[in-house]
């Protein structure tokens, strides 16, 4: 058992892959830590349970001197490393899209702050920190700022596809929570 590396590699690389997915998401704007760890666990479990036995059988065809358990361990260890490399590569390739999404969120936040502080009725200014934002499309957000009356929100459409971001008042005062969807920070 001196050369049994697959399970220790599984444990270490699952944590490493989870952190990589959290820091460098594979898709979307980001992945929280626990879902990232679960996704990494799933990827590595598929490698250990499905791919490693098949790759170990192929390895045994080339090297008949290896016991089945050893070939399975060697193949699994190498495949776990390959998965980690693929997770890193996918995260790096998706990095520019993540950064663009973050720039859009910053631009919409700045546009809402400027509008509320400069043009909105004064009753909305103290509640600016309680604004919530819904991303409608890649470059289109809907941000609602509560007022003194909880039923009268100031809702704004913010288009980040232009410089500076465009702001348009939405006549519908329903909160974003009534529409569902994906939230972004405001």
Beta strands, then each sheet from edge to edge (+ up, - down):
strand 1: 132-137
strand 2: 140-145
strand 3: 154-159
strand 4: 166-170
strand 5: 183-184
sheet 1: 4+ 3- 2+ 1- 5+
end
